[in-house]
Amino acid sequence: MNALLGSLVVLATFVTLCNAQCMFIPRTYVPGDLSNECTDANGVKHALKSTWKTEDCKECSCGPDGVHCCSTVAVPKDYDISKCKKIFDKDNCKFIVVEQENPDRHCVVSKWVL
């Protein structure tokens, strides 16, 4: 019974860490460095416990272990790809799905994935 419970805990942890919409950058500790900062993927330093939003619509935070970033954008997954195309609206951090022949007309999307 304990082995089964242990296996389920490991599996749940693995599934949680395999989210393709999130990323983690561990903090690097340099002996003698007492700064309370994290460095993001672009080399920008952020204060410990701070949060920010990136240009590509990820919400990030600086924690004691490093930078955690997750996408805030829902991606369309179930629409007519032969008739429609997805377009990323960077200003509003969202996708829109429109007809290829007439981009003024929106397409029906049955499933969105975050």
C-alpha positions, 0 to 999 in steps of 0.5 A: 500500500505504501509503495502504491501511495509513493508511486502516485505521489511521484507521478503527480509531481512528474505531471505537475512539472511537465507543464509545457506552458511553464518554465523555471530558471534556478537561481545560481548562488555565488559564494559571498553574493548576498543579493536578493535577486533573480535573473530572468531569461533575458539577463534582467535582474528582479527583486526577490518576491517580485512579479512581472509580465513578459512581452510574450505574455508570461507571468513571472515571479522571483522566488528563493529558488529562482524564476517561475514563468507561466504563459497566460495565453489560451491556445486554440486547439479545435477549429477547422484548420483548412478554413481558418488560421490563428493569429496572436494578438500581442497587445491583448495576449490572446489568440483570435481565429479567423477565416483564411479567405476573409479575416474579418470573420471569426471561426468557431473554436471548440477547445482552448488549452492554457 
